[in-house]
Amino acid sequence: MSTRQIIIDVPEKVLLAEKTDEATFARELRILAAVKLYELGCLSSGRAAELASMSRVEFLKPIIPRR
């Protein structure tokens, strides 16, 4: 699979507010983008899962909040 890299400048204050590091924030952004693009009908569930770096089953699995 061929990939392209997209660079996004994120203010340090955002990382501090989220209490996270660059790698974790980048992963979360990929998942959020995949979910939103799937929700809007721009990506199939398979392509969205690929963007989120997870299996299609994992992507479509409902998230149950932890207690």
URDA-V849048 format. One record per helix or strand of 3 or more residues. SS is the DSSP state (H for helix, E for strand). FROM is the first residue (numbers start at 1). TO is the last residue. If there is no record, write none. Layout:
ss = (SS,SS)
from = (FROM,FROM)
to = (TO,TO)
//
This chain:
ss = (H,H,H,H)
from = (12,22,45,56)
to = (18,39,51,60)
//
